[in-house]
């Protein structure tokens, strides 16, 4: 039981990871040594470079990595998968998560022929032990799973959720539960937004005890509402927070209760991550060496400015 709960946590590498930042490196070393799953994408500038820089070939062979890829047509999907394999320097994957689009026809209905082409290709990768799980990210009010054939294509579905609300339609939640699909919960720590729920919780007293209380709240929320057939992705670049979480997940008992709002009653609804029309152009920019160099240059300039102020 203890090992299973710890195995449900997935470390999110969605923010910029800086090879010159010692705290970033400490967190990553802890994840690798603890054999914690990782969730990332080559869209996240610096993540693949950072991962490849601080792992050996043997370590990458044992990684349980879930990557995000655009799945709106077969050709783009294959191209981005090949690029991801190259940039991360990997020989296998735990999972692939489609961004919140599937192939569509001109009339905006699901193009099952194109989707089946992608899935059949992924099934061959599963048979070769290159890949274990396939996920689709879904948005509120996007479609009702019960009125589609999507359950036949995916092992689980990804969505944003944090105490105490899920950006997930209630009927989709119930349908996933009934069909024993994996819940891939994103934003476990609830800290992505300017006015986020974690900051609101910590506002009165931001102490280690309060931080621990929040992480326990997140854990109880995730396990209570999504159960043991779930994975929860949390991004942090604070080693202490990681250590607190893993210690909590090693506890033998949790006081878990179902308590969540769904998409019809959320205080926060995440905006779409990308636009298909501009996707290829954005992809080229975000994955270029020039863009990565600019990100490091910006941080270096900020470091010099802050150093002079001190």
BELVEN-V104779 format. One record per residue. PHI is phi as a letter, one per 20 degrees, with the letter a starting at -180 (NA if undefined). PSI is psi in radians with two decimals (* if undefined). Layout:
BEGIN
phi->[PHI,PHI]
psi->[PSI,PSI]
END
This chain:
BEGIN
phi->[NA,g,f,f,f,f,f,f,f,c,e,e,d,e,e,f,d,d,f,e,e,f,f,f,f,f,f,f,g,f,f,f,f,e,l,e,f,c,c,b,a,f,f,e,g,n,f,f,f,f,f,f,f,d,c,e,g,f,f,f,f,d,f,d,d,d,d,e,b,f,c,e,b,f,f,f,f,f,f,f,f,g,f,f,g,f,f,e,m,d,d,b,c,f,b,c,d,f,f,f,b,c,g,c,e,f,e,m,e,f,e,f,f,f,f,f,f,f,f,f,f,f,f,f,f,f,f,e,m,e,b,d,c,c,c,c,e,c,d,g,m,f,a,e,g,f,d,c,d,f,f,f,d,c,f,a,c,d,a,e,a,a,g,c,b,c,e,b,f,g,f,f,g,f,f,f,f,f,e,l,e,f,e,d,e,e,m,g,e,m,d,e,e,f,d,e,f,f,f,f,f,e,g,f,b,e,c,f,f,f,f,f,f,f,f,f,f,f,f,f,f,f,f,f,e,d,m,e,e,b,c,c,e,c,d,b,d,d,f,g,f,f,f,f,f,f,f,f,f,e,f,e,c,c,e,d,c,f,b,b,e,d,f,f,b,e,e,c,c,f,f,f,f,a,d,f,f,d,f,f,f,f,f,f,f,f,d,e,f,f,f,f,f,f,f,f,f,f,f,f,f,f,f,f,f,f,f,f,f,f]
psi->[-0.83,-0.81,-0.66,-0.76,-0.78,-0.60,-0.27,-0.33,2.39,2.23,2.11,2.16,1.09,-0.37,3.03,2.19,2.16,2.11,-0.29,-0.01,2.00,-0.59,-0.66,-0.77,-0.67,-0.75,-0.80,-0.74,-0.72,-0.73,-0.79,-0.81,-0.53,-0.02,0.74,2.45,2.69,2.47,2.16,-3.03,2.66,-0.15,-0.49,1.74,2.24,-0.35,-0.87,-0.73,-0.77,-0.83,-0.79,-0.58,-0.63,0.42,2.62,2.96,-0.73,-0.67,-0.69,-0.51,-0.46,0.07,2.51,1.50,2.29,2.21,2.56,2.37,2.52,2.31,0.57,-0.22,2.83,-0.81,-0.80,-0.66,-0.85,-0.75,-0.82,-0.56,-0.81,-0.73,-0.67,-0.76,-0.75,-0.85,-0.67,-0.30,0.78,2.71,-0.21,2.91,2.58,-0.78,2.79,2.26,2.10,2.40,3.06,0.82,2.53,2.89,2.37,2.62,3.11,-0.57,0.20,0.24,2.72,2.26,1.58,-0.50,-0.79,-0.70,-0.74,-0.60,-0.74,-0.82,-0.69,-0.68,-0.77,-0.58,-0.59,-0.61,-0.62,-0.76,-0.43,0.14,0.43,-0.48,2.50,-0.80,2.62,2.24,2.68,2.26,2.30,2.58,2.76,2.41,0.37,-0.91,2.79,2.11,-0.59,-0.31,0.14,3.10,0.30,-0.49,-0.44,-0.25,-0.44,2.55,-0.42,3.09,2.44,2.59,2.84,2.38,2.60,2.79,2.17,0.98,2.58,2.27,1.13,2.33,2.45,-0.72,-0.56,-0.69,-0.85,-0.72,-0.68,-0.73,-0.85,-0.61,0.18,0.74,2.63,2.30,2.01,1.64,2.16,2.69,0.81,-0.72,-0.17,0.53,0.41,-0.44,2.73,-0.76,1.32,2.90,-0.55,-0.80,-0.64,-0.68,-0.66,-0.08,-0.73,-0.69,1.68,1.46,3.00,-0.70,-0.72,-0.69,-0.76,-0.73,-0.72,-0.74,-0.66,-0.70,-0.75,-0.77,-0.82,-0.66,-0.86,-0.85,-0.62,-0.62,-0.46,-0.12,-2.87,-0.15,0.94,2.79,2.38,2.17,2.15,2.33,2.15,2.57,0.49,2.00,-0.70,-0.71,-0.69,-0.76,-0.71,-0.81,-0.85,-0.60,-0.68,-0.73,-0.27,-0.13,2.59,-0.39,2.50,2.41,1.52,2.32,2.52,2.07,1.62,2.57,2.70,-3.00,-0.43,-0.10,0.63,2.53,-0.37,2.25,2.11,2.44,2.76,2.52,-0.44,2.91,2.28,-0.67,-0.62,0.14,-0.85,-0.72,-0.81,-0.69,-0.77,-0.71,-0.90,-0.42,0.11,2.67,-0.55,-0.78,-0.73,-0.73,-0.72,-0.67,-0.74,-0.65,-0.74,-0.77,-0.58,-0.74,-0.75,-0.68,-0.77,-0.75,-0.79,-0.62,-0.72,-0.61,-0.67,*]
END
